[in-house]
Amino acid sequence: MSTDGILKHAADVLAERSKTYGEPDKAMAAIAARWSLTLGHPVTPAEVVLCMIDLKLTRLARDPRHQDSILDIAGYAAVLHEVTK
């Protein structure tokens, strides 16, 4: 898949996930609230996104051609932009 194709597909996935799970900034805030309870210290939505990107990078270290992880990182980069603006 081309670079443009990956970015377009990531945008499509983000739109679909927004319909299913709500807007990314609100979804990441909800996850941050839960992780804060689990971990016993405040977690920000940006930290949630960075941890998700790190998870995908760890998976890519095993298989750098794994298209799903590459796609997810592109999507999470866009979500990071949303939660930090």
Backbone atoms as SQL, in Angstrom:
CREATE TABLE atoms (id INTEGER PRIMARY KEY, chain TEXT, resi INTEGER, resn TEXT, atom TEXT, x REAL, y REAL, z REAL);
INSERT INTO atoms VALUES
  (1, 'A', 1, 'MET', 'N', 0.854, -1.179, 0.000),
  (2, 'A', 1, 'MET', 'CA', 0.000, 0.000, 0.000),
  (3, 'A', 1, 'MET', 'C', 0.898, 1.240, 0.000),
  (4, 'A', 2, 'SER', 'N', 0.494, 2.239, -0.754),
  (5, 'A', 2, 'SER', 'CA', 1.267, 3.477, -0.843),
  (6, 'A', 2, 'SER', 'C', 1.129, 4.299, 0.437),
  (7, 'A', 3, 'THR', 'N', 2.002, 5.277, 0.592),
  (8, 'A', 3, 'THR', 'CA', 1.929, 6.177, 1.744),
  (9, 'A', 3, 'THR', 'C', 0.574, 6.872, 1.797),
  (10, 'A', 4, 'ASP', 'N', 0.143, 7.398, 0.675),
  (11, 'A', 4, 'ASP', 'CA', -1.169, 8.054, 0.624),
  (12, 'A', 4, 'ASP', 'C', -2.288, 7.078, 0.969),
  (13, 'A', 5, 'GLY', 'N', -2.146, 5.855, 0.483),
  (14, 'A', 5, 'GLY', 'CA', -3.152, 4.829, 0.761),
  (15, 'A', 5, 'GLY', 'C', -3.240, 4.503, 2.245),
  (16, 'A', 6, 'ILE', 'N', -2.088, 4.411, 2.901),
  (17, 'A', 6, 'ILE', 'CA', -2.068, 4.137, 4.338),
  (18, 'A', 6, 'ILE', 'C', -2.744, 5.273, 5.100),
  (19, 'A', 7, 'LEU', 'N', -2.401, 6.497, 4.751),
  (20, 'A', 7, 'LEU', 'CA', -2.989, 7.646, 5.455),
  (21, 'A', 7, 'LEU', 'C', -4.494, 7.739, 5.214),
  (22, 'A', 8, 'LYS', 'N', -4.934, 7.464, 4.006),
  (23, 'A', 8, 'LYS', 'CA', -6.366, 7.472, 3.695),
  (24, 'A', 8, 'LYS', 'C', -7.075, 6.376, 4.470),
  (25, 'A', 9, 'HIS', 'N', -6.477, 5.188, 4.481),
  (26, 'A', 9, 'HIS', 'CA', -7.073, 4.074, 5.214),
  (27, 'A', 9, 'HIS', 'C', -7.129, 4.380, 6.714),
  (28, 'A', 10, 'ALA', 'N', -6.062, 4.989, 7.250),
  (29, 'A', 10, 'ALA', 'CA', -6.050, 5.368, 8.670),
  (30, 'A', 10, 'ALA', 'C', -7.174, 6.359, 8.963),
  (31, 'A', 11, 'ALA', 'N', -7.395, 7.317, 8.078),
  (32, 'A', 11, 'ALA', 'CA', -8.477, 8.286, 8.255),
  (33, 'A', 11, 'ALA', 'C', -9.833, 7.589, 8.233),
  (34, 'A', 12, 'ASP', 'N', -9.994, 6.613, 7.344),
  (35, 'A', 12, 'ASP', 'CA', -11.247, 5.864, 7.281),
  (36, 'A', 12, 'ASP', 'C', -11.486, 5.069, 8.569),
  (37, 'A', 13, 'VAL', 'N', -10.421, 4.443, 9.067),
  (38, 'A', 13, 'VAL', 'CA', -10.528, 3.674, 10.313),
  (39, 'A', 13, 'VAL', 'C', -10.877, 4.601, 11.474),
  (40, 'A', 14, 'LEU', 'N', -10.231, 5.767, 11.533),
  (41, 'A', 14, 'LEU', 'CA', -10.544, 6.729, 12.601),
  (42, 'A', 14, 'LEU', 'C', -12.008, 7.157, 12.551),
  (43, 'A', 15, 'ALA', 'N', -12.527, 7.393, 11.371),
  (44, 'A', 15, 'ALA', 'CA', -13.931, 7.788, 11.235),
  (45, 'A', 15, 'ALA', 'C', -14.848, 6.663, 11.707),
  (46, 'A', 16, 'GLU', 'N', -14.522, 5.443, 11.334),
  (47, 'A', 16, 'GLU', 'CA', -15.318, 4.290, 11.750),
  (48, 'A', 16, 'GLU', 'C', -15.262, 4.100, 13.265),
  (49, 'A', 17, 'ARG', 'N', -14.069, 4.203, 13.829),
  (50, 'A', 17, 'ARG', 'CA', -13.915, 4.026, 15.283),
  (51, 'A', 17, 'ARG', 'C', -14.604, 5.149, 16.056),
  (52, 'A', 18, 'SER', 'N', -14.628, 6.344, 15.491),
  (53, 'A', 18, 'SER', 'CA', -15.338, 7.456, 16.142),
  (54, 'A', 18, 'SER', 'C', -16.822, 7.157, 16.241),
  (55, 'A', 19, 'LYS', 'N', -17.377, 6.541, 15.204),
  (56, 'A', 19, 'LYS', 'CA', -18.792, 6.158, 15.244),
  (57, 'A', 19, 'LYS', 'C', -19.042, 5.093, 16.311),
  (58, 'A', 20, 'THR', 'N', -18.103, 4.171, 16.444),
  (59, 'A', 20, 'THR', 'CA', -18.262, 3.060, 17.380),
  (60, 'A', 20, 'THR', 'C', -17.962, 3.467, 18.817),
  (61, 'A', 21, 'TYR', 'N', -16.867, 4.198, 19.031),
  (62, 'A', 21, 'TYR', 'CA', -16.372, 4.478, 20.380),
  (63, 'A', 21, 'TYR', 'C', -16.488, 5.930, 20.812),
  (64, 'A', 22, 'GLY', 'N', -16.928, 6.802, 19.936),
  (65, 'A', 22, 'GLY', 'CA', -16.999, 8.223, 20.248),
  (66, 'A', 22, 'GLY', 'C', -15.764, 8.954, 19.750),
  (67, 'A', 23, 'GLU', 'N', -15.804, 10.258, 19.878),
  (68, 'A', 23, 'GLU', 'CA', -14.691, 11.094, 19.413),
  (69, 'A', 23, 'GLU', 'C', -13.397, 10.700, 20.126),
  (70, 'A', 24, 'PRO', 'N', -12.277, 10.729, 19.397),
  (71, 'A', 24, 'PRO', 'CA', -11.010, 10.269, 19.972),
  (72, 'A', 24, 'PRO', 'C', -10.602, 10.985, 21.262),
  (73, 'A', 25, 'ASP', 'N', -10.815, 12.298, 21.332),
  (74, 'A', 25, 'ASP', 'CA', -10.390, 13.006, 22.543),
  (75, 'A', 25, 'ASP', 'C', -11.188, 12.538, 23.762),
  (76, 'A', 26, 'LYS', 'N', -12.461, 12.295, 23.581),
  (77, 'A', 26, 'LYS', 'CA', -13.297, 11.810, 24.690),
  (78, 'A', 26, 'LYS', 'C', -12.975, 10.353, 25.036),
  (79, 'A', 27, 'ALA', 'N', -12.734, 9.545, 24.019),
  (80, 'A', 27, 'ALA', 'CA', -12.385, 8.144, 24.249),
  (81, 'A', 27, 'ALA', 'C', -11.061, 8.021, 25.006),
  (82, 'A', 28, 'MET', 'N', -10.059, 8.808, 24.599),
  (83, 'A', 28, 'MET', 'CA', -8.764, 8.760, 25.285),
  (84, 'A', 28, 'MET', 'C', -8.873, 9.296, 26.710),
  (85, 'A', 29, 'ALA', 'N', -9.727, 10.285, 26.913),
  (86, 'A', 29, 'ALA', 'CA', -9.947, 10.809, 28.272),
  (87, 'A', 29, 'ALA', 'C', -10.583, 9.742, 29.154),
  (88, 'A', 30, 'ALA', 'N', -11.518, 8.981, 28.602),
  (89, 'A', 30, 'ALA', 'CA', -12.157, 7.908, 29.373),
  (90, 'A', 30, 'ALA', 'C', -11.153, 6.812, 29.722),
  (91, 'A', 31, 'ILE', 'N', -10.299, 6.464, 28.767),
  (92, 'A', 31, 'ILE', 'CA', -9.263, 5.466, 29.044),
  (93, 'A', 31, 'ILE', 'C', -8.283, 6.000, 30.085),
  (94, 'A', 32, 'ALA', 'N', -7.902, 7.263, 29.962),
  (95, 'A', 32, 'ALA', 'CA', -6.982, 7.874, 30.935),
  (96, 'A', 32, 'ALA', 'C', -7.573, 7.830, 32.343),
  (97, 'A', 33, 'ALA', 'N', -8.853, 8.079, 32.456),
  (98, 'A', 33, 'ALA', 'CA', -9.502, 8.037, 33.779),
  (99, 'A', 33, 'ALA', 'C', -9.437, 6.626, 34.364),
  (100, 'A', 34, 'ARG', 'N', -9.697, 5.628, 33.535),
  (101, 'A', 34, 'ARG', 'CA', -9.639, 4.245, 34.018),
  (102, 'A', 34, 'ARG', 'C', -8.206, 3.844, 34.380),
  (103, 'A', 35, 'TRP', 'N', -7.247, 4.193, 33.509),
  (104, 'A', 35, 'TRP', 'CA', -5.855, 3.848, 33.795),
  (105, 'A', 35, 'TRP', 'C', -5.370, 4.561, 35.047),
  (106, 'A', 36, 'SER', 'N', -5.845, 5.767, 35.279),
  (107, 'A', 36, 'SER', 'CA', -5.467, 6.505, 36.491),
  (108, 'A', 36, 'SER', 'C', -5.902, 5.734, 37.730),
  (109, 'A', 37, 'LEU', 'N', -7.093, 5.180, 37.689),
  (110, 'A', 37, 'LEU', 'CA', -7.572, 4.372, 38.823),
  (111, 'A', 37, 'LEU', 'C', -6.741, 3.095, 38.966),
  (112, 'A', 38, 'THR', 'N', -6.491, 2.444, 37.855),
  (113, 'A', 38, 'THR', 'CA', -5.741, 1.187, 37.881),
  (114, 'A', 38, 'THR', 'C', -4.317, 1.396, 38.376),
  (115, 'A', 39, 'LEU', 'N', -3.667, 2.449, 37.895),
  (116, 'A', 39, 'LEU', 'CA', -2.260, 2.678, 38.220),
  (117, 'A', 39, 'LEU', 'C', -2.055, 3.474, 39.505),
  (118, 'A', 40, 'GLY', 'N', -3.100, 4.142, 39.977),
  (119, 'A', 40, 'GLY', 'CA', -2.996, 4.890, 41.218),
  (120, 'A', 40, 'GLY', 'C', -2.328, 6.238, 41.087),
  (121, 'A', 41, 'HIS', 'N', -2.233, 6.754, 39.871),
  (122, 'A', 41, 'HIS', 'CA', -1.711, 8.105, 39.646),
  (123, 'A', 41, 'HIS', 'C', -2.330, 8.646, 38.366),
  (124, 'A', 42, 'PRO', 'N', -2.359, 9.968, 38.236),
  (125, 'A', 42, 'PRO', 'CA', -3.007, 10.554, 37.054),
  (126, 'A', 42, 'PRO', 'C', -2.319, 10.156, 35.743),
  (127, 'A', 43, 'VAL', 'N', -3.142, 9.827, 34.771),
  (128, 'A', 43, 'VAL', 'CA', -2.686, 9.523, 33.418),
  (129, 'A', 43, 'VAL', 'C', -3.437, 10.465, 32.480),
  (130, 'A', 44, 'THR', 'N', -2.736, 11.075, 31.554),
  (131, 'A', 44, 'THR', 'CA', -3.374, 11.999, 30.627),
  (132, 'A', 44, 'THR', 'C', -3.795, 11.269, 29.346),
  (133, 'A', 45, 'PRO', 'N', -4.737, 11.850, 28.628),
  (134, 'A', 45, 'PRO', 'CA', -5.093, 11.267, 27.330),
  (135, 'A', 45, 'PRO', 'C', -3.885, 11.153, 26.387),
  (136, 'A', 46, 'ALA', 'N', -3.005, 12.131, 26.403),
  (137, 'A', 46, 'ALA', 'CA', -1.811, 12.067, 25.559),
  (138, 'A', 46, 'ALA', 'C', -0.930, 10.879, 25.959),
  (139, 'A', 47, 'GLU', 'N', -0.808, 10.626, 27.241),
  (140, 'A', 47, 'GLU', 'CA', -0.013, 9.481, 27.695),
  (141, 'A', 47, 'GLU', 'C', -0.640, 8.164, 27.241),
  (142, 'A', 48, 'VAL', 'N', -1.959, 8.098, 27.239),
  (143, 'A', 48, 'VAL', 'CA', -2.640, 6.900, 26.735),
  (144, 'A', 48, 'VAL', 'C', -2.240, 6.672, 25.280),
  (145, 'A', 49, 'VAL', 'N', -2.335, 7.717, 24.468),
  (146, 'A', 49, 'VAL', 'CA', -2.012, 7.586, 23.046),
  (147, 'A', 49, 'VAL', 'C', -0.550, 7.186, 22.868),
  (148, 'A', 50, 'LEU', 'N', 0.348, 7.820, 23.607),
  (149, 'A', 50, 'LEU', 'CA', 1.769, 7.482, 23.491),
  (150, 'A', 50, 'LEU', 'C', 2.026, 6.026, 23.884),
  (151, 'A', 51, 'CYS', 'N', 1.330, 5.536, 24.892),
  (152, 'A', 51, 'CYS', 'CA', 1.478, 4.129, 25.290),
  (153, 'A', 51, 'CYS', 'C', 0.944, 3.195, 24.208),
  (154, 'A', 52, 'MET', 'N', -0.136, 3.583, 23.564),
  (155, 'A', 52, 'MET', 'CA', -0.676, 2.759, 22.482),
  (156, 'A', 52, 'MET', 'C', 0.288, 2.736, 21.292),
  (157, 'A', 53, 'ILE', 'N', 0.888, 3.880, 20.992),
  (158, 'A', 53, 'ILE', 'CA', 1.896, 3.915, 19.926),
  (159, 'A', 53, 'ILE', 'C', 3.077, 3.022, 20.306),
  (160, 'A', 54, 'ASP', 'N', 3.493, 3.070, 21.561),
  (161, 'A', 54, 'ASP', 'CA', 4.608, 2.248, 22.024),
  (162, 'A', 54, 'ASP', 'C', 4.279, 0.762, 21.886),
  (163, 'A', 55, 'LEU', 'N', 3.046, 0.389, 22.196),
  (164, 'A', 55, 'LEU', 'CA', 2.612, -0.994, 22.020),
  (165, 'A', 55, 'LEU', 'C', 2.779, -1.413, 20.562),
  (166, 'A', 56, 'LYS', 'N', 2.330, -0.576, 19.658),
  (167, 'A', 56, 'LYS', 'CA', 2.424, -0.882, 18.232),
  (168, 'A', 56, 'LYS', 'C', 3.884, -0.944, 17.779),
  (169, 'A', 57, 'LEU', 'N', 4.742, -0.070, 18.315),
  (170, 'A', 57, 'LEU', 'CA', 6.165, -0.103, 17.977),
  (171, 'A', 57, 'LEU', 'C', 6.810, -1.401, 18.456),
  (172, 'A', 58, 'THR', 'N', 6.398, -1.867, 19.621),
  (173, 'A', 58, 'THR', 'CA', 6.916, -3.130, 20.141),
  (174, 'A', 58, 'THR', 'C', 6.533, -4.274, 19.211),
  (175, 'A', 59, 'ARG', 'N', 5.298, -4.252, 18.730),
  (176, 'A', 59, 'ARG', 'CA', 4.862, -5.285, 17.795),
  (177, 'A', 59, 'ARG', 'C', 5.615, -5.189, 16.470),
  (178, 'A', 60, 'LEU', 'N', 5.867, -3.965, 16.023),
  (179, 'A', 60, 'LEU', 'CA', 6.615, -3.786, 14.771),
  (180, 'A', 60, 'LEU', 'C', 8.066, -4.237, 14.898),
  (181, 'A', 61, 'ALA', 'N', 8.619, -4.190, 16.096),
  (182, 'A', 61, 'ALA', 'CA', 9.988, -4.675, 16.293),
  (183, 'A', 61, 'ALA', 'C', 10.066, -6.167, 15.971),
  (184, 'A', 62, 'ARG', 'N', 8.978, -6.870, 16.190),
  (185, 'A', 62, 'ARG', 'CA', 8.921, -8.303, 15.868),
  (186, 'A', 62, 'ARG', 'C', 8.700, -8.527, 14.371),
  (187, 'A', 63, 'ASP', 'N', 7.853, -7.696, 13.765),
  (188, 'A', 63, 'ASP', 'CA', 7.563, -7.813, 12.334),
  (189, 'A', 63, 'ASP', 'C', 7.360, -6.419, 11.751),
  (190, 'A', 64, 'PRO', 'N', 8.413, -5.796, 11.237),
  (191, 'A', 64, 'PRO', 'CA', 8.322, -4.427, 10.737),
  (192, 'A', 64, 'PRO', 'C', 7.404, -4.248, 9.528),
  (193, 'A', 65, 'ARG', 'N', 6.928, -5.323, 8.947),
  (194, 'A', 65, 'ARG', 'CA', 6.030, -5.219, 7.790),
  (195, 'A', 65, 'ARG', 'C', 4.562, -5.365, 8.175),
  (196, 'A', 66, 'HIS', 'N', 4.272, -5.510, 9.447),
  (197, 'A', 66, 'HIS', 'CA', 2.889, -5.736, 9.886),
  (198, 'A', 66, 'HIS', 'C', 2.036, -4.498, 9.604),
  (199, 'A', 67, 'GLN', 'N', 1.225, -4.587, 8.556),
  (200, 'A', 67, 'GLN', 'CA', 0.471, -3.435, 8.064),
  (201, 'A', 67, 'GLN', 'C', -0.524, -2.881, 9.089),
  (202, 'A', 68, 'ASP', 'N', -1.149, -3.740, 9.873),
  (203, 'A', 68, 'ASP', 'CA', -2.107, -3.260, 10.871),
  (204, 'A', 68, 'ASP', 'C', -1.447, -2.339, 11.889),
  (205, 'A', 69, 'SER', 'N', -0.264, -2.722, 12.355),
  (206, 'A', 69, 'SER', 'CA', 0.436, -1.892, 13.339),
  (207, 'A', 69, 'SER', 'C', 0.888, -0.572, 12.730),
  (208, 'A', 70, 'ILE', 'N', 1.354, -0.615, 11.487),
  (209, 'A', 70, 'ILE', 'CA', 1.750, 0.617, 10.797),
  (210, 'A', 70, 'ILE', 'C', 0.544, 1.538, 10.660),
  (211, 'A', 71, 'LEU', 'N', -0.572, 0.982, 10.246),
  (212, 'A', 71, 'LEU', 'CA', -1.807, 1.742, 10.105),
  (213, 'A', 71, 'LEU', 'C', -2.238, 2.342, 11.440),
  (214, 'A', 72, 'ASP', 'N', -2.183, 1.528, 12.493),
  (215, 'A', 72, 'ASP', 'CA', -2.592, 2.005, 13.820),
  (216, 'A', 72, 'ASP', 'C', -1.717, 3.149, 14.313),
  (217, 'A', 73, 'ILE', 'N', -0.410, 3.084, 14.057),
  (218, 'A', 73, 'ILE', 'CA', 0.475, 4.167, 14.475),
  (219, 'A', 73, 'ILE', 'C', 0.105, 5.463, 13.762),
  (220, 'A', 74, 'ALA', 'N', -0.200, 5.372, 12.469),
  (221, 'A', 74, 'ALA', 'CA', -0.632, 6.572, 11.733),
  (222, 'A', 74, 'ALA', 'C', -1.901, 7.144, 12.351),
  (223, 'A', 75, 'GLY', 'N', -2.829, 6.273, 12.689),
  (224, 'A', 75, 'GLY', 'CA', -4.070, 6.726, 13.319),
  (225, 'A', 75, 'GLY', 'C', -3.828, 7.327, 14.690),
  (226, 'A', 76, 'TYR', 'N', -3.005, 6.672, 15.480),
  (227, 'A', 76, 'TYR', 'CA', -2.716, 7.205, 16.819),
  (228, 'A', 76, 'TYR', 'C', -1.976, 8.538, 16.746),
  (229, 'A', 77, 'ALA', 'N', -1.146, 8.734, 15.734),
  (230, 'A', 77, 'ALA', 'CA', -0.477, 10.037, 15.567),
  (231, 'A', 77, 'ALA', 'C', -1.518, 11.132, 15.374),
  (232, 'A', 78, 'ALA', 'N', -2.547, 10.843, 14.601),
  (233, 'A', 78, 'ALA', 'CA', -3.621, 11.814, 14.409),
  (234, 'A', 78, 'ALA', 'C', -4.395, 12.042, 15.701),
  (235, 'A', 79, 'VAL', 'N', -4.629, 10.967, 16.446),
  (236, 'A', 79, 'VAL', 'CA', -5.329, 11.105, 17.723),
  (237, 'A', 79, 'VAL', 'C', -4.492, 11.913, 18.706),
  (238, 'A', 80, 'LEU', 'N', -3.173, 11.731, 18.700),
  (239, 'A', 80, 'LEU', 'CA', -2.300, 12.521, 19.573),
  (240, 'A', 80, 'LEU', 'C', -2.463, 14.005, 19.266),
  (241, 'A', 81, 'HIS', 'N', -2.532, 14.321, 18.003),
  (242, 'A', 81, 'HIS', 'CA', -2.768, 15.714, 17.607),
  (243, 'A', 81, 'HIS', 'C', -4.083, 16.225, 18.213),
  (244, 'A', 82, 'GLU', 'N', -5.120, 15.406, 18.156),
  (245, 'A', 82, 'GLU', 'CA', -6.438, 15.807, 18.682),
  (246, 'A', 82, 'GLU', 'C', -6.409, 16.045, 20.186),
  (247, 'A', 83, 'VAL', 'N', -5.732, 15.161, 20.924),
  (248, 'A', 83, 'VAL', 'CA', -5.777, 15.274, 22.390),
  (249, 'A', 83, 'VAL', 'C', -4.815, 16.322, 22.938),
  (250, 'A', 84, 'THR', 'N', -3.914, 16.834, 22.093),
  (251, 'A', 84, 'THR', 'CA', -2.957, 17.832, 22.578),
  (252, 'A', 84, 'THR', 'C', -3.223, 19.240, 22.074),
  (253, 'A', 85, 'LYS', 'N', -4.286, 19.424, 21.289),
  (254, 'A', 85, 'LYS', 'CA', -4.528, 20.772, 20.777),
  (255, 'A', 85, 'LYS', 'C', -5.389, 21.580, 21.727);
